[in-house]
Amino acid sequence: MSTSLTTSVDAGRPVVEPTRYHRELLEFLRTDEQEIWNWIASQKARAEYAEAVRHELLKSTYRLEPATSAELYRAAKTAADRVGHDTSITLYQAQNAKGLNASLAWLPGEVHVVLHGPVQETLTEAELIALFGHEIAHHWLFSIEDGAYLIVEQVLAAMVTPRRTTACNQTRLTTARPW
């Protein structure tokens, strides 16, 4: 079963929707893991999360400015336009990054994309647009339904302990992997 976001076109604009897997996992965790769900969904936990994201951005990245990284910002804007996203995007370069990747530093109403490794030097313009579209889709997913899908992400992260090899933990890892 595909677990990526599905897209369609509505009046010439792309529409992105959570998959059935996303929706079913959200409902399962909201009801069957209610205690951890309620704690992560609390205003206190949300405020602490936002503060931790801001702190991590300051600590481990440097901000890429539109004037000096115009090609990256153009690709990000193109991606945002294609998926119908109108929030501004701020780009960062991770310090001491190993490998080639990108990640979303989610904050409400703000898209912060962190590049890991020599992304700009390695990817073509079309690949950059796809990469930014992917990260923007993550932001959209985590923003809808009052952040319910971000809570799913955080509940899964809290439940999965990489060092444990119990059957229960293996089930949780198997659930988290396609998420």
Secondary structure, 3 states (H helix, E strand, C coil): CCCCCEEEEECCEEEEECCHHHHHHHHHHHHHCHHHHHHHHCHHHHHHHHHHHHHHHHHHEEEECCCCCHHHHHHHHHHHHHCCCCCCEEEEEECCCCCCEEEECCECCEEEEEEECCHHHHCCHHHHHHHHHHHHHHHHHHHCHHHHHHHHHHHHHHHCCCCCCCHHHHHHHHHHCCC
